[in-house]
Amino acid sequence: MRTLTFNFHNEQEEKVLLAFLDSLKYDYRRVDEPEDFLLSEEEVKGLLQTKRNFVEGRTTARPWEDIKRDLRRA
């Protein structure tokens, strides 16, 4: 599955594209609703702790290439 992101310049462009997708019976989901971006209290606490650890020097940033290499090994 792939994800496409569209940046509409006006409401008419959005209506036209959605009508086109509907006519082809494509399966799609809008992600502009606020609940799609809400984090749980636990997730917020985890992110804040990660930030504190980084700021206090208890953890370091890693280059993206290192992370991708590690993921390929898993």
C-alpha positions, 0 to 999 in steps of 0.5 A, a space after each residue: 500500500 502507498 500513501 499519497 498526500 494532496 495539497 488542495 488550493 481550494 475546496 473545488 479542487 478537493 471536490 473534483 478529486 474526491 468525485 473522481 476517486 469515488 467514480 473509480 471506487 477507490 478506497 481512500 481515507 481523509 486524515 485531516 480530522 483532529 482525532 487522527 493526530 491525537 496522542 494518548 497521555 502515555 505517548 505524550 509522556 514518553 515523547 517528553 521523557 525522550 526529549 528530556 533525556 536528549 536535552 540532558 545528554 542521556 541519549 544521542 541522535 543517530 543518523 538515519 542511515 544507521 537506523 535504516 541499516 539496523 532495521 534491515 538486519 531485523 
